Amino acid sequence: MAVVTMPTTPNFSTSYFRLIRAVAVSTSPFSGKTLTQEFDRVGWEAEVGLPSMNRAQAAEWQAFIARCKGSVNTFKFADPDALTNTGTYSTGHLILNSRVSNTNVALTVTNGNTFTAGASTFGSLVVGDYIHVTGMASDENNGTHKIVTATSATVVVVDSALTNVSSTAGCKVQNNVKGAEGLNMVGSTNGAAGTIKKGDYLSILNATSASADPVQLLMVTEDAVDTSGSPHKFSVRTTPKLRTTPTNATYVLFTSPKGMFRMIEPNLEWSANNNSIYTMNFSCMEVI
């Protein structure tokens, strides 16, 4: 499998960009109650059309699509109408930062929004950070929660509506792990600061290099929290959930973020008229 370079001009004249989830839904015919189950499959899909082109421009796109060999090879791709983020973050990338990782701790929930850990767990977290909890019996207590009050190393208040429970052993409290819907990061330099806005995209890369290949494309669903320091700490709610657990300190691209995609259809086709004006379109999906 090779990574093929996609032409940059002309930009697409039409685009459909969507997020595909695998969710099972079961509704009782007697009570009307609905149960849902979200599965691991989640990723982006796109259908794009190119504007009318002369033969020289069309040849670049013909060669690109031909080299993709349908879904065999891959290419870097992004939402064509959101190639530039609206936030003001000052450098090209951020760095994933593990601020909590306790994989065997007893958790108690009180007041419908407060986690109390049986051991020092939350000491490195700040307001706005995200924790990802697993191992609790109540589904609403598991998942990703945003910290609204960092009370102590053993107590935090979160923004979620929780179910009160007494001490539950064997829980995990982590961040930046598979299933999480929020990222904790630091700036790429001590002075890196600025905003990351809802609707912006971030690209998790596969190494500590801004030129590394993307692993997953994420959309920001809530303005990021920027906590002053050296470097600044950033926390941001994202969708979809992380499909894998990235290595700590991996780079997260802010400038021109892209995902890794492949063609959906195996065919190479285009239309042309008697003036050698070409049009073509294709569909693609994120590599999962």
C-alpha positions as a printed Julia matrix, in Angstrom:
288×3 Matrix{Float64}:
   0.0    0.0     0.0
   1.37   3.41   -1.02
   0.4    6.96   -0.06
  -0.41   8.9    -3.24
  -0.08  12.69   -3.4
  -3.36  14.38   -4.35
  -3.24  17.45   -6.64
  -3.99  20.73   -4.89
  -5.59  22.61   -7.79
  -8.23  23.25   -8.76
 -10.16  22.92   -5.5
 -13.4   20.96   -5.59
 -16.51  22.73   -6.85
 -18.89  20.53   -4.85
 -18.42  18.41   -1.77
 -20.43  16.22    0.58
 -18.6   15.43    3.81
 -20.13  13.19    6.45
 -19.33  11.23    9.58
 -20.43   7.58    9.53
 -21.15   5.74   12.79
 -22.16   2.15   13.51
 -24.98   2.35   16.05
 -27.48  -0.41   16.82
 -30.96   0.74   17.9
 -33.57  -1.44   19.6
 -37.03  -0.08   20.48
 -39.48  -2.06   22.6
 -42.87  -2.4    20.87
 -44.52  -2.52   24.29
 -42.93   0.32   26.29
 -41.48   2.4    23.47
 -38.17   2.57   25.31
 -35.12   2.68   23.07
 -31.71   1.15   23.71
 -28.65   2.08   21.67
 -25.24   0.47   21.28
 -22.37   2.33   19.65
 -19.74   0.15   17.99
 -16.13   0.89   17.11
 -16.65   1.63   13.43
 -16.65   5.4    12.9
 -15.02   7.56   10.25
 -15.42  10.24    7.6
 -16.72   9.83    4.05
 -16.8   12.32    1.18
 -18.2   12.75   -2.31
 -16.47  15.49   -4.29
 -16.75  16.99   -7.75
 -14.09  18.89   -9.65
 -14.84  21.99  -11.75
 -14.47  22.06  -15.52
 -10.8   21.67  -16.44
  -8.61  21.71  -19.52
  -6.74  18.59  -20.5
  -3.5   19.54  -18.73
  -5.28  20.01  -15.38
  -7.39  16.91  -15.88
  -4.3   14.81  -16.55
  -3.03  15.49  -13.02
  -6.28  14.21  -11.51
  -6.51  11.27  -13.91
  -3.02  10.17  -12.89
  -3.81  10.6    -9.2
  -7.0    8.53   -9.34
  -5.29   5.9   -11.49
  -2.43   5.57   -8.97
  -4.91   5.06   -6.14
  -5.99   1.78   -7.81
  -9.44   2.05   -6.3
  -9.16   1.36   -2.57
  -5.69  -0.23   -2.76
  -3.61   2.89   -2.07
  -4.33   5.83    0.22
  -4.04   9.63    0.2
  -4.28  12.58    2.58
  -7.59  14.38    2.41
  -9.69  16.9     4.37
 -13.07  18.6     4.32
 -12.68  20.72    1.13
 -14.66  23.64    2.59
 -12.68  23.76    5.86
  -9.05  23.57    4.78
  -8.13  26.44    7.13
  -9.17  26.4    10.78
 -10.95  29.4    12.3
  -9.0   29.28   15.59
  -5.94  31.45   16.24
  -3.59  28.83   17.72
  -0.15  30.21   16.92
   1.86  27.2    15.69
   1.28  24.28   13.38
   0.78  21.47   15.87
   0.11  20.52   19.49
   1.43  17.57   21.51
  -0.65  14.93   23.27
  -0.04  15.12   27.02
  -0.93  12.33   29.44
  -2.11  14.04   32.63
  -3.89  11.1    34.25
  -3.34   7.35   33.98
  -4.59   5.22   36.87
  -5.65   1.79   35.63
  -6.71   0.29   38.96
  -8.46   2.66   41.33
 -11.63   2.65   43.43
 -14.08   5.41   42.46
 -17.02   6.85   44.38
 -19.63   9.18   42.85
 -21.46  11.77   44.97
 -23.66  14.82   44.32
 -24.4   13.53   40.83
 -21.23  15.06   39.41
 -18.25  14.34   41.7
 -15.64  11.61   41.43
 -13.66  10.65   44.53
 -10.7    8.33   43.95
  -9.31   5.95   46.52
  -5.76   7.01   45.65
  -4.02  10.11   44.3
  -5.23  10.29   40.7
  -6.22  13.8    39.61
  -3.24  15.84   40.8
  -1.91  16.82   37.36
  -5.29  17.84   35.92
  -6.59  21.39   35.5
 -10.07  22.81   34.97
 -11.19  22.05   31.42
  -9.25  18.8    31.14
 -10.92  15.58   30.06
 -10.85  12.24   31.85
 -12.01   8.93   30.36
 -13.48   6.55   32.93
 -14.12   2.82   32.47
 -15.01   0.0    34.81
 -18.05   1.46   36.57
 -21.38  -0.38   36.59
 -23.5    2.62   35.53
 -22.97   3.49   31.87
 -23.37   7.23   32.48
 -20.42   7.15   34.89
 -18.17   5.7    32.21
 -16.94   7.64   29.2
 -15.42  11.07   28.75
 -16.04  13.84   31.3
 -14.89  17.46   31.43
 -13.48  18.74   34.73
 -15.22  21.88   36.01
 -13.58  21.9    39.47
 -10.2   20.32   40.29
 -10.71  20.02   44.04
  -7.72  17.87   44.97
  -5.59  14.93   43.84
  -8.48  12.63   44.8
 -11.6   14.71   44.06
 -12.89  16.35   40.85
 -16.25  17.75   39.77
 -17.25  17.08   36.16
 -19.83  18.45   33.72
 -21.68  15.12   33.33
 -24.82  13.92   35.08
 -23.57  10.9    37.03
 -25.24   8.19   39.13
 -24.18   8.2    42.76
 -22.43   4.98   43.76
 -20.26   3.84   46.64
 -16.67   2.77   46.15
 -16.21   0.69   42.97
 -12.89  -1.12   42.7
 -10.85  -1.79   39.57
 -11.77   1.35   37.63
  -9.59   3.13   35.09
  -9.14   6.9    34.86
  -7.13   7.9    31.79
  -6.94  10.46   28.99
  -6.16  10.38   25.27
  -7.14   6.7    25.05
  -9.31   4.61   22.75
 -12.95   5.6    23.18
 -12.21   9.1    24.5
 -14.04  12.11   23.06
 -11.67  14.77   24.33
  -7.95  15.49   24.14
  -5.48  16.86   26.69
  -2.49  18.49   24.98
   0.29  21.02   25.41
   1.53  23.64   22.98
   4.42  22.77   20.71
   6.53  25.54   22.26
   6.42  27.41   25.57
   4.86  30.43   23.86
   2.34  28.59   21.68
  -1.13  29.92   22.54
  -4.42  30.95   20.98
  -7.85  29.54   20.28
  -9.09  26.26   18.84
 -12.72  26.77   17.86
 -15.68  24.44   17.51
 -15.88  23.24   13.92
 -12.09  23.23   13.54
 -10.36  19.98   12.61
  -7.38  18.28   14.27
  -5.3   15.44   12.87
  -3.68  12.91   15.17
  -0.4   11.84   13.57
   1.5    8.59   13.94
   4.76  10.05   15.26
   6.44  13.03   16.89
   6.84  14.79   13.56
   4.61  17.37   11.88
   5.17  15.62    8.54
   4.11  12.17    9.83
   1.09  10.4     8.34
  -2.32  10.99    9.94
  -4.01   8.3    12.03
  -7.38   9.95   12.63
  -9.18  13.17   11.67
 -11.2   14.79   14.47
 -13.65  17.68   14.61
 -13.63  20.07   17.57
 -17.11  20.25   19.13
 -16.43  22.76   21.91
 -14.01  25.69   22.06
 -10.73  24.59   23.62
  -9.56  25.62   27.09
  -6.09  27.24   27.0
  -4.43  27.19   30.43
  -1.4   29.45   30.77
   1.92  27.83   31.65
   5.2   26.82   30.06
   4.03  25.3    27.83
   0.31  26.15   27.77
  -2.08  23.28   28.48
  -4.93  22.75   26.04
  -8.02  20.61   26.45
 -10.63  20.18   23.73
 -13.78  18.13   23.18
 -13.69  16.21   19.9
 -15.65  13.83   17.73
 -15.56  11.01   16.77
 -14.19   8.94   19.65
 -10.59   7.83   19.39
 -10.37   4.55   17.49
  -6.99   3.64   19.02
  -4.78   4.81   21.88
  -2.09   7.09   20.44
   1.39   7.18   21.94
   1.91   9.94   24.48
   3.64  13.05   23.06
   2.39  12.25   19.56
   1.83  15.37   17.43
  -1.67  16.7    16.72
  -1.77  18.82   13.56
  -3.66  22.14   13.69
  -2.48  23.75   10.45
  -3.98  22.05    7.37
  -5.08  18.89    9.23
  -5.93  15.89    7.08
  -7.0   12.3     7.47
  -5.83   9.24    5.57
  -8.43   8.26    2.96
  -8.97   5.7     0.22
 -11.28   5.57   -2.79
 -14.63   3.82   -2.4
 -15.19   2.95   -6.07
 -12.6    0.91   -8.04
 -13.26   2.62  -11.37
 -11.46   5.54  -13.03
 -13.82   7.64  -15.14
 -14.34  11.19  -16.42
 -16.36  13.12  -18.95
 -15.06  15.44  -21.7
 -16.56  17.5   -24.52
 -15.36  18.41  -28.0
 -13.41  21.37  -26.57
 -11.35  19.07  -24.33
 -13.06  20.37  -21.18
 -13.13  17.66  -18.52
 -15.18  17.03  -15.38
 -14.78  14.22  -12.87
 -15.81  13.24   -9.36
 -15.02  10.54   -6.82
 -16.04   9.18   -3.42
 -13.64   8.34   -0.61
 -13.62   7.17    2.98
 -11.24   7.5     5.92
  -8.9    4.59    6.54
 -10.01   2.76    9.69
